[in-house]
């Protein structure tokens, strides 16, 4: 995706001591960055606040991550917002998250329009409250013609369920005779995942220091570079994003074979 160099330099003007835009090779920015946004509850508890305040604060960090991704010229940003396992959380917290998803999307639509961002969802949306689904559909409809960065929000998403869903689709097509078993390969399965049409993530960022994938994009992350930071999600800034990109650019990506730059 093309980027506005003037806006980018203005956005990263007031640099801290340890990182600046000049540290980044703008010709090797990852195409697709994915983020496991973790630590909202612990951020709030560390400040003596209710966990819900952490989720609200996390919205500001997400807005900055979207803007940062556009400024850097990413093709796609995906974020893990709500897993299939998160339904086990206290009902009050789940209700708050569903409300936040709906209100945040409405509030951020002007940003998506301004930045030409196309919205996409990963996960089974049928289980969400009707109001949340309606708002999500509004976001899809209003950004469908946007041609800039794709922003993919994983809601009610679980990677094992996603892979099982794709396998069921393949099995049904084989049973119906519309798909030959010999045509079932990696591409056939990938094309039936929620992420079909998106490039696999080049870089996965996980905040709060946890060293696990939490059932997220297990198929798609096969050769993704990982970056883990102890920073809680509400504190994750454009500068933290830049640190992750610099770390990514220091790696030699072999994909099981020769080194690529």
Steps between C-alpha positions, in 0.01 A plus 500: 500500500625849422576727793506876542865576583421847636232371737728216606787731597267736682342207684841382622653843562536509880720193542609351835868438565511132396306493172423721203359468150852500352557162669243342266566385146181624339559270203473194725197578713293183558196465278275352769540553875280313744462586869385304802378789715564378854521656844197730523383351829845500658556859384186604687571293811851645526333841529238388749227521236226263392602268215244670278706818503782309336279397210388859451863620506590229251277666240737798483795267442311324222421830330868590508598158364266545203634849428858380541443213258356738240788745543759223456326374187391155617266301279326337796468526877318227690429495872371238743211666681284218641564126494257210507629435852431856619130415545611338827580839650255662744179598322542864597839512326368321190205742479736796529722365221204447269385856571851632440527317168181664377561852628867501403427395144242777459739755648792389283318489166606861424863389544449205266347732241774759541778243469329288231508193729297193404349310793487124526407254774651164591288259701145372546287813533170311527543458876536875563214719626276626221591866557871419475444302179301785349775751576763264359296464181473877476879524523542237228252673272641851547862396439446240229621732225807625688824414327759566771613283788286207616424501872390153615340466843493147644184467710364170632801351332677175578756350265418136569131569433598687182705206369224252593248720316718500188543122523122455524449713191754293308340174620155620392628601156677168453186312608291707258742425218588866439858455624734217414704364794817537293437877491506532879828674574627790711347756267164327515494518877638856518233623260233383745643675806367832628819663374455388138643763269721658766876441502628304798633731770866594466517617860301403810513736797383383842478746785520437879788252474303178463678234292211314339276522194169455684336311212565783254577455128671164554501423126589851382792557739711209371789726393411825674760689704398550866555807713400491868506809719424529874305819429130468578276568202359838618858632520604368157588805290614587149855484633449147632366409157816644345719298739318186386559584134871566563528164676324333207742657255797361694389141429605274213181342365593160357157336466677170549747570218717782372528839666275772357536870568 
